[in-house]
């Protein structure tokens, strides 16, 4: 069963450290994902697989939320172009959201690996 408290704590940790990490492009974002995943895995405990799962969820949550917001913005922006523009950008918004979910899962792998380590350290 998923411990959502651990997932949210890991997500918030990664978000705050990611905002601070903007001063060190690349390195700051990587460290934020690793630390956020570790926090989620450690708080969830229960071993390697449980930590991996919680780190994956914490790492992917941010990307999914950002993708949803960008997809909605693109879809809503098309209303200014009338019905045809609204339909075209609505389809584009759905595509953007789908692509961002796939990218979020790809980028969440680092958080998942760190979460597995955190879960291993808190059996």
PEWOBEL-V580819 format. One record per residue. N is the residue number from 1. D_LAST is the distance of its C-alpha to the last C-alpha in whole Angstrom. Layout:
<<N & D_LAST> <N & D_LAST>>
This chain:
<<1 & 15> <2 & 16> <3 & 15> <4 & 18> <5 & 17> <6 & 15> <7 & 17> <8 & 20> <9 & 18> <10 & 18> <11 & 21> <12 & 23> <13 & 21> <14 & 22> <15 & 26> <16 & 27> <17 & 26> <18 & 28> <19 & 31> <20 & 31> <21 & 30> <22 & 33> <23 & 35> <24 & 33> <25 & 34> <26 & 32> <27 & 29> <28 & 29> <29 & 28> <30 & 25> <31 & 24> <32 & 23> <33 & 22> <34 & 19> <35 & 18> <36 & 18> <37 & 16> <38 & 14> <39 & 14> <40 & 13> <41 & 10> <42 & 9> <43 & 10> <44 & 9> <45 & 5> <46 & 5> <47 & 5> <48 & 8> <49 & 11> <50 & 10> <51 & 10> <52 & 13> <53 & 14> <54 & 14> <55 & 15> <56 & 18> <57 & 19> <58 & 19> <59 & 21> <60 & 23> <61 & 24> <62 & 26> <63 & 28> <64 & 29> <65 & 30> <66 & 32> <67 & 34> <68 & 35> <69 & 37> <70 & 38> <71 & 39> <72 & 41> <73 & 43> <74 & 44> <75 & 45> <76 & 47> <77 & 48> <78 & 50> <79 & 52> <80 & 54> <81 & 56> <82 & 57> <83 & 56> <84 & 56> <85 & 54> <86 & 51> <87 & 51> <88 & 50> <89 & 48> <90 & 46> <91 & 45> <92 & 44> <93 & 42> <94 & 40> <95 & 40> <96 & 39> <97 & 36> <98 & 35> <99 & 35> <100 & 33> <101 & 30> <102 & 30> <103 & 30> <104 & 27> <105 & 25> <106 & 26> <107 & 26> <108 & 22> <109 & 21> <110 & 20> <111 & 18> <112 & 16> <113 & 16> <114 & 15> <115 & 12> <116 & 11> <117 & 10> <118 & 9> <119 & 6> <120 & 6> <121 & 6> <122 & 4> <123 & 0>>
